[in-house]
């Protein structure tokens, strides 16, 4: 299991939290997704044998957020 903390710009409300946690959480191999709105961070725990970090960041960016 890998754990990463992503810096995500453009999040501003509860909808952003639900959108990111919901869509990333649907990916096979993702165990935990937690958005920290004020810190502009997203914690993700995932199985790198099942899903890649690029797939996770692509899902977030496809929703209009910037992953740094």
C-alpha positions as CSV (number, residue, x, y, z in Angstrom):
1,X,0.0,0.0,0.0
2,X,1.3,3.4,-0.9
3,X,0.4,6.7,0.8
4,X,0.7,10.1,-0.9
5,X,-0.2,13.6,-0.1
6,X,-1.1,15.6,-3.2
7,X,-1.2,19.4,-3.3
8,X,-4.4,20.3,-5.2
9,X,-5.3,23.8,-6.2
10,X,-8.8,25.0,-7.1
11,X,-10.7,23.3,-4.3
12,X,-13.1,25.7,-2.6
13,X,-16.2,24.0,-1.2
14,X,-18.0,20.8,-0.1
15,X,-18.8,20.0,-3.7
16,X,-15.0,19.8,-4.4
17,X,-14.5,17.5,-1.5
18,X,-17.3,15.2,-2.6
19,X,-16.2,15.2,-6.2
20,X,-12.6,14.3,-5.6
21,X,-13.3,11.8,-2.8
22,X,-16.1,10.2,-4.8
23,X,-14.3,9.9,-8.1
24,X,-10.9,8.9,-6.8
25,X,-12.5,6.5,-4.3
26,X,-14.2,4.7,-7.2
27,X,-10.9,3.6,-8.7
28,X,-9.9,0.0,-8.1
29,X,-7.0,-0.2,-5.8
30,X,-7.7,3.1,-3.9
31,X,-8.3,2.4,-0.2
32,X,-8.6,5.9,1.3
33,X,-9.1,9.4,-0.1
34,X,-9.3,12.3,2.3
35,X,-9.5,16.0,1.1
36,X,-8.1,18.7,3.4
37,X,-9.7,21.8,1.9
38,X,-8.0,24.5,3.8
39,X,-4.5,23.0,3.4
40,X,-5.2,22.3,-0.4
41,X,-4.1,18.6,0.2
42,X,-5.5,15.3,-0.7
43,X,-4.3,12.1,1.1
44,X,-4.6,8.9,-0.9
45,X,-3.8,5.4,0.1
46,X,-3.7,3.0,-2.9
47,X,-2.3,-0.3,-4.2
48,X,0.3,0.6,-6.8
49,X,-0.1,-2.9,-8.4
50,X,-3.7,-2.0,-9.2
51,X,-3.8,1.7,-9.9
52,X,-1.1,4.2,-10.7
53,X,-0.5,7.6,-9.2
54,X,-0.9,9.1,-12.7
55,X,-4.4,7.6,-13.0
56,X,-5.3,9.2,-9.7
57,X,-3.9,12.6,-10.6
58,X,-5.6,12.4,-14.1
59,X,-9.0,11.9,-12.4
60,X,-8.5,14.9,-10.2
61,X,-7.2,17.1,-13.1
62,X,-10.1,15.9,-15.4
63,X,-12.4,17.5,-12.8
64,X,-10.7,20.9,-13.3
65,X,-8.3,21.0,-10.4
66,X,-4.5,21.4,-10.6
67,X,-2.3,18.8,-9.0
68,X,1.1,20.1,-8.2
